[in-house]
Amino acid sequence: MQEAIQKANTLIEAMGWIRRFRGKTTVIKLGGSLLDDEAALQHILVDVIFMETVGMRPVIVHGGGKAISRALQEAGITPQFAHGRRITDGATRDIVRKVLAGELNEYVTEQIEYLGGRAMNLSVHTTNVLFGQRLELPEVPTGLGYVGEVTRVERQVIEGLSYTDQVPVIPSMCVDETDGEHLNVNADTAAMAVAQALGAEKLVFLSDVNGVRRTKDDPTSVINSLTAAEARQLIAEEVIEGGMIPKVEACLATLDRGVGKVHIIDGSLRHSLLLEIYTTSGVGTQIVP
């Protein structure tokens, strides 16, 4: 009986958050490492279905770095990177398109349907919603090849699906508005562009760490909530360091463009999405304006 009462208390705690976020859009960035973890992916997608069921409007933007690297190895192509970006020649781009916009995009969509939800994949193979231009970096004068940045999002298509209780599933590729070429896009920046275009209430980065930590290697030192000013101060003090710096800076840039909150959570933790959004304490780090 006590266990049953505790379950009821949990639902009551969630009720306030459910009412608050009903009808609000949440963009969820799903990384390639989680797509490789079948159990973690199943829990994440069940959480997404729950969110849609109780009235939120989740939108998934996904990458697929590990699967792409495996496919390139099988094709005898050595991956090349410059300043954290994958150099993408024609042959590499074709494999990225096949794996990312084809196989993985269809797989995530099918899994949502299999688990009882409704979803639609929006890719360069079906209905494309991301448009952009070639990404040029001064530090890479030879160019990155077929690598792009998103400059326009077809907001109405995404919102139309959300209004009909479907989960849009979007791979991180865009179409060049100049020549129609398909371009590989960093998944973090693609998710940021989608969140900004939709005026999302939340952008959630599903990471392989449990948030921003006061001590890098201590998972128990996670900081549950930060303002933008506090986050900048922690970067200046080098509490936030290494690979977490660009992720937090991306969060701050997203807040500057109208997104309500950004969350960094451990996607491998069972039901981390629900625990972060529908409980008072959360399980990761939320960054607010």
C-alpha positions as CSV (number, residue, x, y, z in Angstrom):
1,M,0.0,0.0,0.0
2,Q,2.8,2.4,0.9
3,E,4.4,1.7,-2.5
4,A,1.1,2.5,-4.2
5,I,0.7,5.7,-2.3
6,Q,4.2,6.8,-3.3
7,K,3.4,6.2,-6.9
8,A,0.3,8.4,-6.5
9,N,2.5,11.1,-4.8
10,T,4.8,11.0,-7.8
11,L,1.9,11.5,-10.2
12,I,0.7,14.5,-8.2
13,E,4.2,16.0,-8.2
14,A,4.3,15.6,-12.0
15,M,0.8,17.0,-12.5
16,G,1.9,20.6,-11.9
17,W,4.7,20.3,-14.5
18,I,2.4,18.5,-17.0
19,R,-0.1,21.4,-16.8
20,R,2.6,24.0,-17.1
21,F,4.2,22.4,-20.2
22,R,1.0,21.2,-22.0
23,G,1.0,22.5,-25.5
24,K,4.7,23.6,-25.3
25,T,7.3,22.4,-27.7
26,T,10.4,20.6,-26.5
27,V,13.3,19.9,-28.9
28,I,15.3,16.8,-28.0
29,K,18.8,16.4,-29.4
30,L,19.6,12.6,-29.7
31,G,23.3,11.8,-30.2
32,G,24.8,9.0,-32.1
33,S,26.2,7.2,-29.0
34,L,22.6,6.7,-27.7
35,L,21.4,5.4,-31.0
36,D,24.0,2.7,-30.5
37,D,22.6,1.7,-27.1
38,E,19.3,-0.1,-27.8
39,A,18.1,-0.2,-24.2
40,A,18.8,3.5,-23.6
41,L,17.1,4.4,-26.8
42,Q,14.0,2.4,-25.9
43,H,13.7,4.2,-22.6
44,I,14.2,7.6,-24.3
45,L,11.5,7.0,-26.9
46,V,9.0,5.7,-24.3
47,D,9.7,9.0,-22.4
48,V,9.0,11.0,-25.7
49,I,5.8,9.1,-26.2
50,F,4.7,9.9,-22.7
51,M,5.5,13.6,-23.2
52,E,3.3,13.7,-26.3
53,T,0.5,11.7,-24.6
54,V,0.2,14.3,-21.8
55,G,0.1,17.2,-24.2
56,M,3.7,18.3,-24.8
57,R,5.0,18.6,-28.4
58,P,8.3,16.8,-28.6
59,V,10.5,17.1,-31.7
60,I,13.6,14.9,-32.1
61,V,16.7,16.0,-33.9
62,H,19.4,13.3,-34.2
63,G,22.9,12.7,-35.3
64,G,24.6,9.4,-36.0
65,G,28.4,9.8,-35.8
66,K,29.2,6.2,-34.6
67,A,27.1,4.5,-37.3
68,I,28.5,6.8,-40.0
69,S,32.1,6.0,-38.9
70,R,31.3,2.3,-39.1
71,A,29.8,2.6,-42.6
72,L,32.8,4.6,-43.8
73,Q,35.2,1.9,-42.4
74,E,33.2,-0.8,-44.2
75,A,33.5,1.3,-47.4
76,G,37.3,1.7,-47.0
77,I,37.0,5.4,-46.4
78,T,39.2,6.9,-43.6
79,P,37.2,9.6,-41.6
80,Q,38.9,13.0,-41.6
81,F,38.2,15.8,-39.1
82,A,39.2,19.4,-38.8
83,H,38.4,21.5,-35.7
84,G,35.8,19.0,-34.6
85,R,34.0,18.9,-37.9
86,R,33.9,15.9,-40.2
87,I,35.5,16.7,-43.6
88,T,32.8,15.5,-46.1
89,D,33.8,14.8,-49.7
90,G,31.3,13.4,-52.2
91,A,31.7,9.7,-51.3
92,T,31.5,10.5,-47.5
93,R,28.4,12.7,-48.0
94,D,26.6,9.9,-49.8
95,I,27.3,7.5,-47.0
96,V,26.2,10.1,-44.4
97,R,23.0,10.6,-46.3
98,K,22.3,6.9,-46.6
99,V,23.0,6.2,-42.9
100,L,21.8,9.4,-41.2
101,A,18.9,10.5,-43.3
102,G,18.0,7.0,-44.4
103,E,18.6,4.1,-42.0
104,L,18.8,5.8,-38.6
105,N,16.0,8.3,-39.3
106,E,13.7,5.5,-40.4
107,Y,14.8,3.3,-37.5
108,V,14.0,6.0,-34.8
109,T,10.6,6.7,-36.4
110,E,9.7,3.0,-36.7
111,Q,10.7,2.4,-33.0
112,I,8.3,5.2,-31.8
113,E,5.5,3.5,-33.8
114,Y,6.4,0.1,-32.5
115,L,6.3,1.4,-28.9
116,G,2.8,2.8,-29.4
117,G,3.4,6.4,-30.4
118,R,3.0,8.2,-33.7
119,A,6.0,9.7,-35.6
120,M,7.0,11.0,-39.0
121,N,10.5,11.2,-40.4
122,L,11.4,14.5,-42.0
123,S,14.6,14.1,-44.1
124,V,16.1,14.9,-47.5
125,H,14.6,11.5,-48.6
126,T,11.1,12.4,-47.6
127,T,10.0,16.0,-46.6
128,N,13.0,18.1,-45.9
129,V,12.6,20.9,-43.3
130,L,16.2,22.1,-42.9
131,F,17.8,24.5,-45.4
132,G,21.2,26.1,-45.2
133,Q,24.5,27.0,-46.8
134,R,28.1,25.7,-46.9
135,L,30.0,26.1,-43.6
136,E,33.2,28.0,-44.0
137,L,35.8,28.1,-41.2
138,P,38.8,30.5,-41.5
139,E,41.0,28.0,-39.8
140,V,40.2,25.4,-42.5
141,P,41.1,27.3,-45.7
142,T,40.8,24.2,-47.9
143,G,37.1,23.8,-46.9
144,L,35.1,21.1,-45.2
145,G,33.3,19.9,-48.4
146,Y,29.7,19.0,-48.1
147,V,29.3,20.4,-44.6
148,G,26.6,23.0,-43.8
149,E,24.9,25.2,-41.3
150,V,21.1,25.7,-41.0
151,T,19.8,29.1,-42.0
152,R,16.1,28.3,-42.4
153,V,13.7,25.8,-40.9
154,E,10.3,24.9,-42.3
155,R,8.5,25.6,-39.1
156,Q,4.9,25.1,-40.5
157,V,5.6,21.5,-41.5
158,I,7.0,20.6,-38.1
159,E,4.3,22.3,-36.2
160,G,1.6,20.7,-38.4
161,L,2.8,17.3,-37.4
162,S,3.0,18.2,-33.7
163,Y,-0.6,19.5,-33.9
164,T,-1.8,16.1,-35.2
165,D,-0.1,14.3,-32.2
166,Q,2.9,13.0,-34.2
167,V,6.5,13.3,-33.2
168,P,8.7,14.8,-36.0
169,V,12.1,13.0,-36.3
170,I,14.7,15.1,-38.1
171,P,18.3,14.1,-39.1
172,S,21.1,16.6,-39.0
173,M,21.3,17.2,-42.7
174,C,20.2,20.3,-44.7
175,V,19.7,21.3,-48.3
176,D,21.9,24.0,-49.7
177,E,19.5,26.8,-50.8
178,T,22.0,27.9,-53.5
179,D,22.6,24.6,-55.4
180,G,20.3,22.0,-53.8
181,E,23.2,19.9,-52.6
182,H,22.7,17.8,-49.4
183,L,25.0,19.0,-46.6
184,N,26.1,17.3,-43.4
185,V,25.3,19.4,-40.3
186,N,26.5,19.2,-36.7
187,A,23.6,17.8,-34.7
188,D,23.9,20.2,-31.8
189,T,23.7,23.2,-34.0
190,A,20.8,21.7,-36.0
191,A,18.8,21.1,-32.8
192,M,19.6,24.7,-31.8
193,A,18.2,26.0,-35.1
194,V,15.0,23.9,-34.8
195,A,14.5,25.1,-31.2
196,Q,14.9,28.7,-32.2
197,A,12.6,28.5,-35.2
198,L,9.9,26.8,-33.2
199,G,10.2,29.2,-30.2
200,A,10.6,26.0,-28.1
201,E,10.0,26.0,-24.4
202,K,12.9,23.7,-23.9
203,L,15.9,22.3,-25.7
204,V,17.3,19.1,-24.2
205,F,20.7,17.8,-25.0
206,L,20.9,14.1,-24.2
207,S,24.6,13.7,-23.4
208,D,26.9,11.0,-22.1
209,V,27.4,13.0,-18.8
210,N,24.8,13.9,-16.3
211,G,25.1,17.7,-16.7
212,V,27.5,20.5,-15.7
213,R,29.7,19.4,-12.7
214,R,31.6,21.4,-10.1
215,T,34.2,18.7,-10.3
216,K,34.7,17.2,-13.7
217,D,35.1,13.6,-12.7
218,D,32.6,13.6,-9.9
219,P,29.0,12.7,-11.1
220,T,27.6,13.7,-7.6
221,S,28.8,17.3,-8.1
222,V,26.2,18.0,-10.8
223,I,24.7,21.5,-10.7
224,N,21.0,21.3,-11.0
225,S,20.3,24.8,-12.2
226,L,22.3,27.7,-13.6
227,T,21.5,31.1,-14.9
228,A,23.3,32.3,-18.0
229,A,25.4,34.7,-15.9
230,E,26.4,31.9,-13.5
231,A,27.4,29.6,-16.4
232,R,29.6,32.3,-17.9
233,Q,31.3,32.8,-14.6
234,L,32.0,29.1,-14.3
235,I,33.6,29.1,-17.7
236,A,35.7,32.0,-16.7
237,E,36.8,30.2,-13.5
238,E,37.5,27.1,-15.5
239,V,35.1,25.0,-13.5
240,I,33.4,24.3,-16.9
241,E,36.2,23.0,-19.1
242,G,37.1,20.9,-22.1
243,G,34.3,19.6,-24.2
244,M,31.6,21.0,-21.9
245,I,32.6,24.6,-22.9
246,P,31.3,24.5,-26.5
247,K,28.1,22.7,-25.3
248,V,27.4,25.3,-22.6
249,E,28.2,28.1,-25.0
250,A,25.7,26.6,-27.5
251,C,23.1,26.6,-24.7
252,L,23.8,30.2,-23.9
253,A,23.5,31.2,-27.6
254,T,20.1,29.3,-27.8
255,L,18.8,31.2,-24.7
256,D,19.8,34.5,-26.3
257,R,17.5,33.6,-29.2
258,G,14.3,33.0,-27.3
259,V,14.3,29.4,-26.1
260,G,13.0,29.2,-22.5
261,K,15.3,26.7,-21.0
262,V,18.1,24.4,-22.0
263,H,18.9,21.0,-20.3
264,I,21.9,18.8,-20.4
265,I,21.2,15.3,-19.1
266,D,22.6,11.8,-19.2
267,G,20.6,10.0,-21.9
268,S,21.7,6.6,-20.7
269,L,20.0,7.0,-17.3
270,R,16.6,5.2,-17.4
271,H,13.8,7.7,-18.0
272,S,16.1,10.7,-17.6
273,L,13.8,12.8,-19.8
274,L,10.8,12.3,-17.5
275,L,12.8,12.8,-14.4
276,E,14.3,16.0,-15.6
277,I,11.1,17.6,-16.9
278,Y,8.4,16.3,-14.5
279,T,10.1,16.3,-11.1
280,T,11.1,19.3,-9.0
281,S,14.8,18.4,-8.6
282,G,15.6,16.9,-12.0
283,V,18.5,14.7,-12.8
284,G,20.8,17.0,-14.9
285,T,21.5,20.7,-15.4
286,Q,19.0,23.3,-16.5
287,I,20.3,26.6,-17.8
288,V,17.9,29.5,-17.7
289,P,18.2,33.1,-19.0
